[in-house]
Structure formats: structure tokens, C-alpha cells
């Protein structure tokens, strides 16, 4: 899993990011982004919560709040890479 882009399914939503570290208690993600549905369609928020900083470089998620860890859909991984790197992928 280390280095993979994954989706964490939590009790409050889904978060996409690259796995930095995992241990028995937590998973650390680089560049985490919250998946959101908006009037204009689905997308990624510029962070993981309403009051947190914009474009966080990392966050630790405790396994007690994670329901599942799954591979991210290719189109959403591409969107995540574009948003976090600024590079437009074809």
C-alpha cells in the first residue's frame, strides 16, 4: 500500500491520498482530498474538512474512524494527481 493512491472510506466521507505510512493504529496520507458532490458535479475539495487549511500536504487518519481502504477509481486518481500537482494529465 505504501506509495499507492487509495480512498479511505470513513464515517464522514471519502478521502483520496497517497499512502505515506501505515501502522497498527493509523494511515498517513500525502495530499489528502475529500470527495464531494456539488451542484456542478462530483469533485475533490481543496482539503479534508471545512475549517482546515487549504491544500494540506498530509494528514493522519486513525483506523477507528476508517470503514474501508480501497483502490481509487482511475479517473478520480487522475483528478487527484491533477489537483495536487497542478499538472494536466491527458
Order of alpha helices (4+ residues) and beta strands (2+ residues): beta-beta-beta-beta-beta-beta-alpha
